[in-house]
Amino acid sequence: MEFAGIITEYDPFHNGHAAQLAAVRRAGARCIAVCMSSGAVQRGGVSIVPESVRVRAALASGADLVVALPAPYACATAEQFAAAGVHLLAALGCDTLAFGAETPDPAPLLQAARLLREEALQPLLRRKLSAGVTYAVARSQAAEELAPGMGDLLRTPNNILGVEYCKAILAQQAPLTPLPLPRWGAAHGGAPGTHNGVAMASASHLRGIPLAQWAPFVPDSALVLYQQARTAGQWLDGRRLETALLALLRAMPPERFATVRGVSEGLEHRLEAAVREAGSLEDLYARLKTKRYPHARLRRLVLDAALQIPGNLPAPPYLQVLGARKEALPRLSRAGLPAGTSLADLAKTGPEARQIAELHSRAVDFSSLCRETIFPMGLAFTAKPVVL
């Protein structure tokens, strides 16, 4: 291992993330690149602090280079999120992909990835889905039938994403070696814990408590950045997010709901009816909910509709650098995709690049409405990279 990559959100960056970066460095990485969600996050929303804050926190704790996972891929399914991240890190020249997993052993994760790519899984999966369960449950049950033990592996959140990374590596024949690492101290969404005497809390736990209670769980350098962001009005305002989402959805022509990514089986009619009646985001999600569609999928669907993300997207067509240490910048000259710090310049490299840049900018403009202070449009094109 010489050049390791990590696909992440850092929403927010915490002690567990710092420990992971340190572990990758100890494993031999001379350079660590981070492919980080930008403009939106995978749960179907907006990050609690803007990209620049999360980039600075990562660079302060050991990352060397941070590139954007553009919004259309950042708010996608786990499969699409993973595929886009793998594509970008492989194009950047990484030789290793590090990630957290409940099963920190690449062999069973790769075995599960191969299983999920087998044609024999599909009829079993369709049969399970016809019973009305969610896709994730149907897939784990189908996998268990084909290979006992695989079902349990596919029921935990970090393993699920890790298997998707492995699937993407296999599908793209990417020259990346999987490096799964233990998740230390705190399970995803679980109670805080400790690792080697260091307090650990998941990002979801931190998002649910006041900033004043974050101090034990985040690096000191990151805490200063978060406090500065709060003072500057950059913190996510949930009420503004709700109003902005509902306003965009109510203004959307009904016929466009059918073109949104993730819409199938008449879901566009259900979405249109729910938008007309919902008085809050939670009310909207409740009106959309069925046994078939988990809450996370509905959140992504709602955001996709508001941002008008289409169903078919190309593979990410460029590498936008959000931040870097100066000594890491020469690696961009060997990248397999157009690479640079200016989104405006990258958008000129082709029609697919222009499409993704415009969709990404739309998401960033939306997120600018959702802060405690409303920020201007166009920040995706005018924001400066963080260079240390």
Secondary structure, DSSP 8 states (H G I E B T S, - for coil): --EEEEEE--TT--HHHHHHHHHHHHTT-SEEEEEEE-SSBTTTB--SS-HHHHHHHHHHTT-SEEEEE-HHHHTS-HHHHHHHHHHHHHHHT-SEEEEEESS--HHHHHHHHHHHT-TTHHHHHHHHHHTT--HHHHHHHHHHHHSTTHHHHTTSHHHHHHHHHHHHHHHHT-S-EEEEEE--SS-TTS--EEETTEEE--HHHHHTS-GGG-GGGS-HHHHHHHHHHHHTT-SB-HHHHHHHHHHHHHTS-GGGGGGBTT--TTHHHHHHHHHHH-SSHHHHHHHH--SSS-HHHHHHHHHHHHHT-BS---S---EEEEEE-GGGGGGGGG-SS-EES-HHHHHTT-HHHHHHHHHHHHHHHHHHTSBSS---TTHHHH---EE-
